[in-house]
Every structure is written in C-alpha cells, then in structure tokens.
Amino acid sequence: MTESLTPAAGASLRAEGLNVAVGARNVLTQVDVTFAAGRVSALCGPNGCGKSTLLRTLGGLLKPVSGRVWLDDTPLDSLRARERARRIALLAQTPGMPFGMPFGMTVAELVACGRYSHTGMGGRLGERDNLAIERALHLMELDTLCTRDVTALSGGERQRAFIAMALAQEGNVLLLDEPTTYLDVRHQIDILARIRELNRETGMTVVWVLHDLNQAAAFSDAMLLMRDGKLVFSGTPDETMDPDRLMAVFATPMQRIDFQGLPMCLPVLSGQGGVRDIRDIREPVEVGGSNGGGHGG
C-alpha cells in the first residue's frame, strides 16, 4: 500500500449558475455542477470547451461574471486566499511559479512551496511540514531527485515535481489540469493510480482534467462531458462511455469495448466511417446520469 499523506476528509465543491469570461470572450455559460466529497471526477471534452477555465474557477483563480462556487457550505469567495489554499490544491495546465520557472530551486524546495499556505511566505517549516514534503516526494518517486535543480529535470520529472508540490498542501480538494502531460505511459498510469489510492486512503476529493477517456473511465468515479462552455453530461464511466454520446461531444465515431470489467472506447479510423465536423452537430446531449459510483482504477 502506498504511504499516504495525513488523512483529511474530502470536501464537496458546488458551482451554481457559473458564467465566466476570459477577456471579451464568454467561456463558461450557466454551468451548474456538484462534485461529491471524497469522489474522483474527470472533466472531459474537446480542446477549448472550457475545462481548464472551470477548474481554475473552482480553485478560486478566476472570478465568475455571475454565479458562485461553494466549498461544502462556504462560499469560496468568502475565504481568504491562504485559507482557500489550505483547503484546495490546484495544479494548472502549465505549472510554474508566479514569477516563472523556478531557476536555482531544488525539487525539495519546490515541493516545500506547497506548505506556504500553512507556514506563510518565509515561515519556518515544522515537523509536520517536513513530513508532508517527504511523503509527497516519495509518492511521486522523487526521493533520489530531491536535490536536483528543477530546471535540470526532464518534462515528465518536472511534472511529477509540481504534482508533489500540490500534494504537499494536504488540502481537502485536489484539482489537477492534465496531470499526465509530458509523462510516458508507465508514469501516466502510475501517477493516476497513486492519486486514486490516495483518494481512497484519505477521502480527498479529486477533480482532474483528462484527455484520455479510457484512463478517465478506469480511475474515476464520475465523468463529466463539456462542449462549447457548457456541461452536457454527468454520469458514471459506464454511462459516459457510450459511442453515440461521445460522438455528439467529440465529433469522432467510437467503438466500445469492455475489457477486464472496464468500459473502453476506441476511435473508428476515417477509412471505416470518417470523422464528422463538430460544427455539423447541432443538438447538444442532455445533462443526465448520476454523479458517483462507477469504476475505480
């Protein structure tokens, strides 16, 4: 069994009537969604559909034009930034420090940044802080790289270091935007499995953006499909991995195969039916299904 971080009960996240704009462009339109406490939920959808924007809004980094996000029964915008960071850890799609890539910083020092919400900037690390840092390094298999300069790491190693920094926060909620970016297939599966195991051991709520639908189905309790800034379906992996439903969202014909008790969908090559242009698909899929249950990895 993987050595876990300090157990912390998960918290629920709820968004009501979210409308979010980035610059002059409306990105999210009237999004209502609930992420149950202690569950792993995957946000899926085509590029540019608003997944990352929704995740950043849930994490408090973007302010909605209208609507509100709730952490359990507390409005997210009522929390100070430090209190919010103690409860929600967010790893963005292109991780980095506020001032850019951390030149001259070791892996251990980077992961220690995850404790800022507990110690404050420049605060002294205590025994619990050091334990959280050590465990996060171990979970991401970075024990032997802890003294390495972050800029000297490969893309995959650096990605694991930033995930470790998020884990060191020990929040109730973990938000991950494409956590498998830059990783080879072994590390993709390994990291998803480790975070899934951490969820089971601690009850931490996890919401991650994943492009690989089969990985999302294998390691999540619920899958949510987005298209054009709207949530169009929410259900278990078994309910979500329906070829007609996925065709309506991704404009790509799929074939379903159940393997070892898990639903999988493979794209049908163009020579076997072609790929329809998403602009030709006018009717959205109705929101339905259930939030929870389903398969675990």
DRENFI-95981 format. One record per residue: z negated, x, y of N, C-alpha, C in turn. Coordinates in steps of 0.2 Angstrom, whole numbers, plus 5000, padded with zeros to 4 digits. Atoms other than C-alpha are relative to their C-alpha. Layout:
<atoms>
((Z; X; Y); (Z; X; Y); (Z; X; Y))
...
</atoms>
This chain:
<atoms>
((5000; 5004; 4994); (5000; 5000; 5000); (5000; 5004; 5006))
((5000; 4997; 4994); (5004; 5006; 5017); (4994; 5000; 5004))
((5006; 5000; 4996); (4990; 5012; 5028); (5001; 4996; 5006))
((4999; 5004; 4995); (4988; 4999; 5041); (4997; 5002; 5006))
((5004; 4999; 4994); (4983; 4999; 5059); (4994; 4995; 5000))
((5006; 5004; 4999); (4967; 4990; 5065); (5003; 4993; 5000))
((4998; 5007; 5001); (4969; 4972; 5059); (4999; 4996; 5007))
((5001; 5004; 4994); (4972; 4960; 5074); (5004; 4993; 4998))
((4996; 5007; 5001); (4976; 4941; 5072); (5006; 4999; 5004))
((4994; 5002; 4996); (4993; 4936; 5077); (4999; 4995; 5005))
((5000; 5006; 4995); (4996; 4925; 5092); (5007; 4997; 5000))
((4994; 5003; 4999); (5009; 4912; 5095); (5003; 5001; 5006))
((4997; 5000; 4993); (5022; 4913; 5108); (5004; 4993; 5000))
((4996; 5006; 4999); (5030; 4897; 5115); (5004; 5000; 5007))
((4996; 5001; 4994); (5044; 4895; 5128); (5002; 4993; 5001))
((4998; 5007; 4998); (5047; 4879; 5137); (5005; 5000; 5006))
((4996; 5001; 4995); (5062; 4875; 5147); (5003; 5006; 5004))
((4998; 4993; 4997); (5067; 4893; 5150); (5007; 5000; 5003))
((4994; 4998; 4997); (5081; 4896; 5162); (5000; 5007; 5003))
((5001; 4994; 4998); (5084; 4914; 5165); (5007; 5003; 5003))
((4994; 4997; 4997); (5097; 4923; 5177); (4999; 5008; 5000))
((5000; 4993; 4999); (5101; 4941; 5177); (5006; 5002; 5006))
((4995; 4999; 4995); (5109; 4945; 5194); (5002; 4992; 5002))
((4998; 5007; 4999); (5120; 4930; 5198); (5002; 4996; 4994))
((4998; 5003; 5006); (5123; 4926; 5180); (4995; 4996; 4997))
((5005; 5004; 5004); (5114; 4912; 5171); (5001; 5003; 4992))
((4999; 4997; 5007); (5110; 4920; 5154); (4996; 4995; 4995))
((5004; 5004; 5004); (5097; 4908; 5146); (5000; 4993; 5003))
((5000; 5007; 4997); (5099; 4889; 5148); (4995; 4995; 4996))
((5004; 5005; 5003); (5085; 4877; 5144); (4998; 5001; 4993))
((5002; 4998; 5007); (5078; 4886; 5129); (4992; 4998; 4999))
((5006; 5003; 5003); (5063; 4878; 5120); (4999; 5003; 4993))
((5001; 4996; 5006); (5056; 4889; 5106); (4993; 5001; 4999))
((5006; 4998; 5001); (5040; 4892; 5097); (5000; 5005; 4994))
((5000; 4995; 5005); (5036; 4907; 5087); (4992; 5000; 4997))
((5007; 5001; 5003); (5021; 4904; 5075); (4996; 5006; 4999))
((5005; 4995; 5001); (5006; 4915; 5074); (5001; 5003; 4993))
((5000; 4997; 5007); (5007; 4928; 5060); (5006; 5000; 4996))
((4994; 5000; 5003); (5025; 4925; 5056); (5005; 5005; 5002))
((4995; 4996; 4999); (5040; 4936; 5056); (5007; 4996; 5002))
((4994; 5004; 4998); (5055; 4928; 5066); (5006; 5005; 5002))
((4994; 4996; 4998); (5073; 4935; 5068); (5004; 4996; 5005))
((4995; 5002; 4995); (5084; 4932; 5083); (5006; 5003; 4998))
((4993; 4998; 5002); (5102; 4932; 5078); (5005; 4997; 5004))
((4995; 5003; 4996); (5118; 4929; 5087); (5005; 5005; 5002))
((4995; 4995; 4998); (5134; 4937; 5094); (4998; 5004; 5006))
((5001; 4996; 4994); (5134; 4950; 5107); (5000; 4996; 5007))
((5000; 5003; 4994); (5130; 4944; 5124); (4997; 4992; 5000))
((5002; 5007; 5000); (5122; 4927; 5119); (4993; 4999; 5003))
((5007; 5000; 4996); (5105; 4931; 5127); (4994; 5002; 4996))
((5006; 4998; 5004); (5094; 4938; 5113); (4996; 5004; 5003))
((5004; 4995; 4997); (5088; 4953; 5122); (4997; 4997; 5006))
((5003; 5003; 4994); (5086; 4943; 5138); (4994; 4995; 4998))
((5005; 5004; 5003); (5075; 4930; 5128); (4994; 5005; 4998))
((5005; 4996; 5003); (5065; 4944; 5120); (4996; 5003; 5006))
((5003; 4997; 4994); (5062; 4953; 5137); (4996; 4994; 5004))
((5003; 5005; 4996); (5057; 4936; 5145); (4993; 4998; 4996))
((5006; 5001; 5004); (5044; 4933; 5130); (4995; 5005; 5001))
((5005; 4994; 4999); (5037; 4950; 5134); (4998; 5001; 5007))
((5002; 4999; 4993); (5035; 4947; 5152); (5004; 5004; 5005))
((4996; 4995; 4995); (5048; 4959; 5159); (5005; 4997; 5004))
((4996; 5004; 4995); (5059; 4946; 5166); (4997; 4993; 5002))
((5003; 5006; 4998); (5054; 4931; 5176); (5005; 4994; 5000))
((4995; 5005; 5001); (5062; 4915; 5172); (5001; 4996; 5007))
((4998; 5004; 4994); (5071; 4904; 5186); (4995; 4994; 5000))
((5004; 5005; 5002); (5062; 4890; 5178); (4997; 5000; 4993))
((5003; 5000; 5007); (5051; 4886; 5163); (4995; 5005; 5000))
((5005; 4996; 5001); (5037; 4895; 5156); (4999; 5003; 4993))
((5001; 4998; 5006); (5031; 4906; 5142); (4992; 5000; 4999))
((5007; 5000; 5002); (5014; 4904; 5133); (4998; 5004; 4995))
((5003; 4996; 5005); (5004; 4916; 5123); (4994; 4996; 4998))
((5005; 5005; 5003); (4993; 4905; 5112); (5000; 4994; 5006))
((5001; 5005; 4995); (4986; 4893; 5126); (5000; 5003; 5007))
((5000; 4997; 4993); (4988; 4905; 5140); (5007; 5001; 5003))
((4994; 4999; 4997); (5002; 4905; 5152); (5001; 5008; 5001))
((4999; 4992; 5000); (5010; 4923; 5151); (5000; 5002; 5007))
((5000; 4997; 4993); (5012; 4924; 5170); (4993; 5000; 5003))
((5007; 4999; 4998); (4993; 4922; 5172); (4997; 5006; 4998))
((5003; 4994; 5003); (4990; 4938; 5163); (5002; 5006; 5005))
((4998; 4993; 4997); (4989; 4955; 5172); (5004; 5004; 4996))
((4995; 4997; 5004); (5002; 4967; 5166); (4996; 5004; 4995))
((5004; 4996; 5005); (4988; 4978; 5157); (4998; 4996; 4995))
((5002; 5005; 5006); (4981; 4963; 5148); (5006; 4998; 4996))
((4994; 5002; 5004); (4998; 4957; 5143); (5002; 5006; 4995))
((4998; 4994; 5005); (5002; 4975; 5136); (4995; 5001; 4995))
((5005; 5000; 5006); (4986; 4974; 5126); (5002; 4995; 4995))
((4999; 5005; 5004); (4992; 4959; 5118); (5007; 4999; 4997))
((4993; 5000; 5002); (5011; 4961; 5117); (5003; 5006; 5001))
((4997; 4994; 5000); (5020; 4976; 5112); (5008; 4999; 5000))
((4993; 5001; 4999); (5039; 4977; 5117); (5004; 5006; 4999))
((4995; 4995; 5000); (5052; 4989; 5112); (5007; 4998; 5001))
((4993; 5002; 4997); (5068; 4987; 5122); (5006; 5003; 4995))
((4994; 4998; 5004); (5085; 4989; 5115); (5002; 5007; 5001))
((4999; 4993; 4999); (5087; 5006; 5123); (4994; 5003; 5003))
((5007; 4998; 4998); (5070; 5013; 5123); (5000; 5006; 5005))
((5001; 4995; 4996); (5064; 5025; 5136); (4994; 4999; 5005))
((5005; 5000; 4995); (5051; 5029; 5149); (5002; 4997; 5006))
((4997; 5003; 4993); (5051; 5020; 5166); (5004; 5005; 5004))
((4996; 4995; 4996); (5057; 5036; 5173); (5005; 5004; 4996))
((4994; 4997; 5004); (5070; 5040; 5160); (4997; 5004; 4993))
((5002; 4996; 5006); (5069; 5051; 5144); (4995; 5005; 5001))
((5006; 4996; 4999); (5053; 5060; 5142); (5001; 5007; 4998))
((4999; 4993; 5001); (5058; 5078; 5144); (4993; 5004; 5000))
((5007; 4997; 5000); (5044; 5090; 5139); (4995; 4997; 4997))
((5006; 5004; 5003); (5034; 5077; 5130); (5001; 5001; 4992))
((5000; 5000; 5008); (5030; 5079; 5111); (5000; 4993; 4997))
((5000; 5006; 5003); (5031; 5065; 5099); (4993; 4997; 5000))
((5007; 5003; 5000); (5012; 5063; 5098); (4998; 4998; 5007))
((5002; 5002; 4993); (5011; 5062; 5117); (5004; 4994; 5002))
((4996; 5006; 4999); (5025; 5049; 5117); (4996; 4994; 4997))
((5003; 5006; 5004); (5016; 5038; 5104); (4993; 4999; 5004))
((5006; 5001; 4997); (5000; 5041; 5114); (5001; 4995; 5006))
((4999; 5005; 4994); (5008; 5031; 5129); (4999; 4993; 4998))
((5001; 5007; 5002); (5006; 5016; 5118); (4993; 4998; 5001))
((5007; 5002; 4999); (4987; 5017; 5122); (4999; 4999; 5007))
((5002; 5001; 4993); (4989; 5016; 5141); (4997; 4994; 5002))
((5003; 5006; 4998); (4985; 4998; 5141); (4993; 4999; 4998))
((5008; 5000; 5002); (4968; 5002; 5133); (4997; 5005; 5004))
((5004; 4995; 4997); (4964; 5018; 5142); (5001; 5000; 5008))
((4997; 4999; 4993); (4974; 5016; 5159); (5003; 5007; 5000))
((4996; 4994; 4999); (4986; 5030; 5165); (4995; 5006; 5001))
((5004; 4994; 4999); (4977; 5047; 5163); (4993; 4999; 4997))
((5007; 5001; 5003); (4962; 5039; 5154); (4999; 5005; 4994))
((5002; 4996; 5006); (4953; 5049; 5140); (5001; 4996; 4994))
((4999; 5003; 5006); (4958; 5045; 5123); (4994; 5000; 4996))
((5006; 5000; 5004); (4944; 5040; 5112); (5001; 5000; 4992))
((4999; 4999; 5007); (4941; 5040; 5093); (5005; 4994; 4997))
((4995; 5005; 5002); (4950; 5023; 5091); (5007; 5001; 5002))
((4994; 4998; 4998); (4964; 5028; 5101); (5004; 5005; 4996))
((4997; 4995; 5004); (4967; 5044; 5091); (5002; 4997; 4993))
((4999; 5003; 5007); (4966; 5034; 5075); (5006; 4996; 5000))
((4994; 5005; 4999); (4979; 5021; 5081); (5006; 5005; 5001))
((4994; 4995; 4999); (4991; 5036; 5086); (5001; 5003; 4993))
((4999; 4997; 5007); (4988; 5044; 5069); (5004; 4996; 4995))
((4997; 5005; 5005); (4992; 5029; 5059); (5007; 4998; 5002))
((4993; 5002; 4998); (5007; 5024; 5069); (5005; 5006; 4999))
((4996; 4994; 5002); (5014; 5042; 5067); (5001; 5000; 4992))
((4999; 5000; 5007); (5011; 5040; 5048); (5004; 4994; 4998))
((4996; 5006; 5002); (5019; 5023; 5047); (5007; 5001; 5001))
((4993; 4999; 4998); (5035; 5029; 5055); (5002; 5007; 4997))
((4998; 4994; 5003); (5035; 5045; 5044); (5001; 5006; 5005))
((5000; 4995; 4995); (5032; 5057; 5059); (4995; 5005; 5000))
((5006; 4995; 5000); (5017; 5067; 5054); (5003; 5007; 5001))
((4998; 4993; 5000); (5027; 5083; 5052); (5004; 5001; 5007))
((4996; 4999; 4994); (5037; 5080; 5069); (4995; 4999; 5006))
((5005; 5002; 4994); (5021; 5076; 5080); (5000; 5005; 5006))
((5000; 4995; 4995); (5023; 5092; 5089); (5007; 5002; 5003))
((4993; 4998; 4998); (5042; 5092; 5091); (5001; 4996; 5007))
((4998; 5003; 4993); (5049; 5088; 5109); (5004; 4994; 4998))
((4996; 5006; 5002); (5056; 5071; 5109); (5007; 5001; 5001))
((4993; 4999; 4998); (5072; 5077; 5117); (5004; 5004; 4994))
((4997; 4996; 5005); (5075; 5088; 5102); (5001; 4996; 4993))
((5000; 5005; 5006); (5074; 5073; 5089); (5008; 4998; 5000))
((4994; 5004; 5001); (5089; 5065; 5082); (5000; 4993; 5002))
((5000; 5007; 4998); (5094; 5047; 5087); (4995; 4996; 4996))
((5005; 5004; 5004); (5085; 5040; 5072); (4993; 5002; 5000))
((5007; 4997; 5000); (5070; 5051; 5073); (4997; 4997; 5007))
((5003; 5002; 4993); (5068; 5046; 5092); (4999; 4993; 4999))
((5001; 5007; 5001); (5070; 5028; 5087); (4993; 4998; 4997))
((5006; 5001; 5004); (5056; 5029; 5075); (4994; 5002; 5004))
((5005; 4998; 4996); (5045; 5038; 5088); (4998; 4994; 5005))
((5001; 5005; 4996); (5047; 5024; 5100); (4997; 4994; 4997))
((5003; 5005; 5004); (5043; 5011; 5087); (4993; 5002; 4999))
((5007; 4998; 5001); (5027; 5021; 5083); (4996; 4999; 5007))
((5003; 5001; 4993); (5023; 5020; 5102); (4998; 4993; 5000))
((5002; 5007; 5000); (5024; 5001; 5101); (4995; 4998; 4995))
((5005; 5002; 5005); (5014; 5000; 5085); (4993; 5003; 5002))
((5007; 4997; 4998); (5000; 5011; 5093); (4997; 4995; 5005))
((5003; 5005; 4995); (4997; 4997; 5106); (4995; 4995; 4996))
((5004; 5004; 5004); (4990; 4987; 5092); (4999; 4993; 5003))
((5000; 5007; 4997); (4995; 4970; 5100); (5000; 4995; 4995))
((5000; 5006; 5004); (4994; 4953; 5093); (5007; 4998; 4998))
((4993; 5002; 5001); (5013; 4951; 5095); (5004; 5007; 5001))
((4996; 4995; 4999); (5026; 4964; 5092); (5008; 4998; 5001))
((4993; 5002; 4998); (5044; 4962; 5100); (5004; 5006; 4999))
((4996; 4994; 5002); (5057; 4973; 5093); (5008; 4998; 5001))
((4993; 5002; 4999); (5075; 4973; 5100); (5005; 5005; 4996))
((4996; 4996; 5004); (5087; 4980; 5087); (4996; 5007; 4998))
((5004; 4994; 5002); (5074; 4992; 5079); (5003; 5004; 4995))
((4997; 4995; 5005); (5086; 4999; 5066); (5006; 5004; 5003))
((4995; 4996; 4997); (5098; 5006; 5079); (4999; 5007; 4999))
((5000; 4993; 5002); (5103; 5024; 5075); (4997; 5002; 4994))
((5003; 4998; 5007); (5095; 5023; 5058); (5005; 5000; 4994))
((4996; 5000; 5006); (5103; 5027; 5042); (4997; 4994; 4995))
((5002; 5006; 5003); (5102; 5013; 5029); (4993; 5001; 4996))
((5006; 4999; 5003); (5087; 5021; 5020); (4994; 4998; 5005))
((5005; 5001; 4995); (5077; 5021; 5036); (5000; 4993; 5003))
((5000; 5007; 4998); (5083; 5004; 5041); (4996; 4996; 4996))
((5004; 5004; 5005); (5076; 4996; 5025); (4993; 5002; 5000))
((5007; 4997; 5001); (5060; 5007; 5025); (4996; 4997; 5006))
((5003; 5002; 4994); (5056; 5003; 5043); (4999; 4992; 5000))
((5001; 5007; 5000); (5059; 4984; 5041); (4994; 4998; 4995))
((5005; 5002; 5005); (5048; 4984; 5025); (4993; 5002; 5002))
((5007; 4998; 4998); (5034; 4994; 5033); (4997; 4995; 5006))
((5003; 5005; 4995); (5033; 4982; 5048); (4999; 4993; 4997))
((5002; 5006; 5004); (5034; 4967; 5036); (4993; 5000; 4997))
((5006; 4999; 5004); (5020; 4974; 5026); (4994; 5000; 5005))
((5005; 5000; 4995); (5010; 4977; 5042); (4999; 4993; 5003))
((5001; 5007; 4998); (5013; 4959; 5047); (4995; 4997; 4995))
((5004; 5003; 5005); (5006; 4954; 5030); (4992; 5002; 5000))
((5006; 4997; 5001); (4991; 4965; 5031); (4995; 4998; 5006))
((5004; 5001; 4994); (4986; 4962; 5049); (5000; 4993; 5003))
((4999; 5006; 4996); (4993; 4945; 5054); (5004; 5000; 5006))
((4996; 4999; 4994); (5003; 4952; 5068); (5006; 4996; 5000))
((4994; 5004; 4999); (5016; 4941; 5075); (5006; 5005; 5001))
((4995; 4996; 4999); (5033; 4949; 5074); (5007; 4996; 5002))
((4994; 5003; 4999); (5049; 4944; 5083); (5005; 5006; 5001))
((4995; 4995; 4999); (5064; 4955; 5081); (5007; 4998; 5001))
((4993; 5001; 4999); (5082; 4955; 5086); (5004; 5004; 4995))
((4997; 4996; 5005); (5093; 4960; 5071); (5007; 4997; 5000))
((4993; 5002; 5001); (5112; 4960; 5069); (5002; 4999; 4993))
((4998; 5001; 5007); (5112; 4962; 5050); (4997; 4994; 4998))
((5003; 5007; 5002); (5110; 4944; 5044); (4996; 5001; 4994))
((5003; 5000; 5006); (5106; 4949; 5027); (4993; 5004; 5000))
((5006; 4997; 4999); (5092; 4961; 5032); (4995; 4995; 5004))
((5005; 5005; 4996); (5085; 4947; 5044); (4998; 4995; 4995))
((5002; 5005; 5005); (5085; 4935; 5029); (4995; 5003; 4995))
((5005; 4997; 5005); (5076; 4947; 5017); (4993; 5002; 5003))
((5007; 4998; 4998); (5062; 4952; 5029); (4997; 4995; 5005))
((5003; 5004; 4995); (5059; 4937; 5040); (4998; 4993; 4997))
((5002; 5007; 5002); (5050; 4920; 5038); (5005; 4995; 5003))
((4995; 5004; 4997); (5062; 4912; 5050); (5005; 5003; 5004))
((4994; 4997; 4996); (5079; 4915; 5058); (5002; 4995; 5005))
((4998; 5004; 4994); (5084; 4908; 5075); (5007; 5002; 5002))
((4993; 4999; 4998); (5103; 4907; 5080); (5001; 4999; 5007))
((4999; 5001; 4993); (5108; 4909; 5098); (5008; 5000; 5001))
((4993; 5000; 4998); (5125; 4906; 5106); (5001; 4998; 5007))
((4999; 5002; 4993); (5130; 4906; 5124); (4994; 4998; 5004))
((5006; 5001; 4996); (5112; 4907; 5131); (4996; 4994; 4997))
((5004; 5005; 5003); (5106; 4893; 5120); (4997; 5001; 4993))
((5002; 5000; 5007); (5096; 4891; 5104); (5003; 4995; 4997))
((4996; 5005; 5003); (5107; 4882; 5092); (4997; 4998; 4993))
((5003; 5002; 5006); (5097; 4883; 5076); (4994; 5004; 4999))
((5006; 4997; 5002); (5080; 4887; 5069); (4998; 4998; 4993))
((5002; 5002; 5007); (5075; 4887; 5051); (4998; 5006; 4995))
((5001; 4995; 5005); (5071; 4897; 5035); (5006; 5004; 4999))
((4994; 4996; 5002); (5083; 4911; 5029); (5004; 4996; 4996))
((4995; 5004; 5005); (5089; 4899; 5015); (5004; 4995; 5004))
((4996; 5006; 4996); (5093; 4885; 5028); (5005; 5004; 5005))
((4995; 4996; 4994); (5101; 4898; 5041); (5006; 5003; 4997))
((4994; 4996; 5003); (5112; 4907; 5029); (5005; 4995; 4996))
((4995; 5005; 5002); (5124; 4893; 5027); (5007; 5002; 5003))
((4993; 4997; 4997); (5143; 4899; 5029); (5002; 4995; 5006))
((4997; 5004; 4994); (5148; 4884; 5040); (4996; 5000; 5006))
((5004; 4999; 4994); (5133; 4886; 5051); (5001; 5007; 5004))
((4999; 4994; 4998); (5136; 4904; 5053); (5007; 5001; 5003))
((4993; 5000; 4997); (5155; 4901; 5056); (5000; 4997; 5007))
((5001; 5003; 4993); (5150; 4890; 5071); (4997; 5004; 5005))
((5003; 4995; 4995); (5140; 4904; 5079); (5004; 5006; 5001))
((4997; 4993; 4999); (5149; 4920; 5075); (5008; 4999; 4999))
((4993; 5001; 5000); (5167; 4913; 5073); (5003; 5005; 4994))
((4998; 4995; 5005); (5168; 4923; 5057); (4999; 4996; 4993))
((5001; 5003; 5007); (5171; 4915; 5039); (4996; 5004; 4996))
((5005; 4997; 5005); (5157; 4919; 5027); (5000; 4997; 4993))
((5001; 5002; 5007); (5154; 4918; 5009); (4993; 5001; 4998))
((5007; 4999; 5002); (5136; 4915; 5002); (4999; 5002; 4993))
((5002; 4997; 5006); (5129; 4925; 4988); (4993; 5000; 4999))
((5008; 4999; 5001); (5111; 4923; 4981); (4999; 5005; 4995))
((5001; 4994; 5003); (5105; 4939; 4975); (4993; 5002; 4999))
((5007; 4998; 5001); (5088; 4943; 4967); (4996; 4995; 5004))
((5004; 5005; 4996); (5082; 4927; 4975); (5000; 4999; 5007))
((4999; 5000; 4993); (5088; 4931; 4992); (5007; 4997; 5002))
((4993; 5002; 4998); (5102; 4922; 5002); (5003; 5006; 5003))
((4996; 4995; 4997); (5116; 4934; 5007); (5006; 4997; 5002))
((4993; 5003; 4998); (5132; 4930; 5017); (5004; 5006; 5002))
((4995; 4994; 4999); (5147; 4942; 5017); (5006; 4997; 5004))
((4994; 5003; 4997); (5161; 4940; 5029); (5006; 5000; 4996))
((4994; 5000; 5004); (5178; 4935; 5022); (5005; 5004; 5004))
((4995; 4995; 4997); (5191; 4948; 5026); (5006; 4996; 5003))
((4995; 5004; 4996); (5205; 4942; 5038); (5006; 4999; 4995))
((4994; 5002; 5004); (5218; 4943; 5024); (4998; 4994; 4995))
((5002; 5005; 5004); (5208; 4930; 5015); (4998; 4994; 5004))
((5001; 5006; 4996); (5207; 4917; 5029); (4999; 5001; 5007))
((5000; 4999; 4993); (5206; 4926; 5045); (4994; 4999; 5004))
((5006; 5001; 4996); (5193; 4926; 5059); (5002; 4996; 5006))
((4998; 5004; 4994); (5194; 4912; 5072); (4996; 5002; 5006))
((5003; 4998; 4993); (5191; 4915; 5090); (4995; 4995; 5002))
((5006; 5004; 4998); (5174; 4909; 5096); (5002; 4995; 5005))
((4999; 5004; 4994); (5182; 4901; 5111); (5004; 4993; 4997))
((4997; 5006; 5003); (5191; 4889; 5099); (4995; 4995; 4997))
((5005; 5004; 5003); (5174; 4882; 5093); (4996; 4997; 5005))
((5003; 5003; 4994); (5168; 4869; 5105); (4994; 4997; 4998))
((5006; 5004; 5001); (5155; 4859; 5096); (4994; 5005; 4998))
((5005; 4996; 5002); (5138; 4868; 5095); (4996; 4997; 4994))
((5004; 5002; 5006); (5127; 4867; 5080); (4993; 4997; 5002))
((5006; 5003; 4997); (5112; 4855; 5082); (4994; 5004; 4998))
((5006; 4996; 5001); (5095; 4863; 5083); (4996; 4996; 4994))
((5003; 5003; 5006); (5086; 4859; 5066); (4996; 5005; 4996))
((5004; 4995; 5005); (5077; 4866; 5051); (4993; 5000; 5002))
((5008; 4999; 4999); (5059; 4872; 5051); (4999; 5007; 5002))
((5002; 4993; 4998); (5050; 4887; 5059); (4995; 5002; 4995))
((5005; 4997; 5004); (5042; 4896; 5045); (5002; 4999; 4993))
((4998; 5000; 5007); (5042; 4898; 5026); (5005; 5005; 4999))
((4995; 4996; 5001); (5056; 4906; 5018); (4999; 5006; 4996))
((5000; 4994; 5004); (5059; 4923; 5010); (4997; 5006; 5004))
((5003; 4994; 4998); (5049; 4939; 5013); (5004; 5006; 4997))
((4996; 4995; 5003); (5056; 4956; 5010); (4995; 5004; 4996))
</atoms>
